Amino acid sequence: MSHTPVYIICSPRPLVGKTLIARLLSEFLLLKNGRVAAFDVNLKEPSLLDFLPKITETAEIDDTFGKMALMDRLIIHDGIAKVIDLGFHAFDEFFEMTEEIGFAKEAARRSVVPIVLFVGDTDRVSARSFPVLQRQIPPSALVTIDNEHVVRGELPPAFAQGKTLNVGALPNFLRTYVDRLSFSFTDYLRHEKDTSTELHQWIRRNYFSFRELELSMILQGS
């Protein structure tokens, strides 16, 4: 792999489906590449570590040691895709840190490609936080997640101007089903023979979106 992608799934707001996106992306990368390294920066449960304990480790950025320990793992060009489930409580601290240390420039120097997946919402906190990312992250590497379970209707214009990735809303009974700690999206695809089920189509659609995103990043980095 000529570049090592680092996916940062984030929002300054709780309960926007951030960990669900991180789960989907982690399982997609694991299926496609055979390995992935996931990092859980969350205070509340359930978190990514609960769903995918075999590939996830906790990370803390409350002190300098924790910040440097995480950055050391993210800046390595080892061909292993990284996924960060960034808790809302750590949003400001994380991006202040990456700006202070020049993470984007150092990543580019080492063939590491940070990709920020910002889960959009219609609240003021999200509206204030997005421009902070726009100043720090190149437009090609900043993607707004349009989670229809959270945003009913159109995304605010400020989010919709750049790259967007749509995640359709699941009916409540299916959402309860996939929220079980033992549930695996990839296992469901492998074992559910009826490919016409709503959940099967939903997973495949999201996996395809991640593949398209990955391909676009490869083309930009080549």
WOTA-V587815 format. One line per field, one symbol per residue. psi: psi as a letter, one per 40 degrees, with the letter a starting at -180 (. if undefined). burial: 1 if it has 9 or more other ideal C-beta (glycine too) atoms within 8 Angstrom, else 0. A space follows every 50 residues. Layout:
psi=???
burial=???
This chain:
psi=hdihihhhhiieiifeedddddddddddddddeeiihihhgidiiiiddd dgddeiiiiifeidddddddddddehgeehiihhghiddedddddddddd efdddddddefhhhhhhhhiieidddddddddddddhideehhhhghedd hhaiiidddedahihhhihiiddddddeehdehhddddddehdgeeiddd dddddddddddddddddddde.
burial=00111111111110011110111111111100100111111100001110 11001100101000011011101111000111111111011011101110 00110110011111111111100011111101110110001111111101 10001100110101101001000110110000101101100100000011 1111111011101100110010
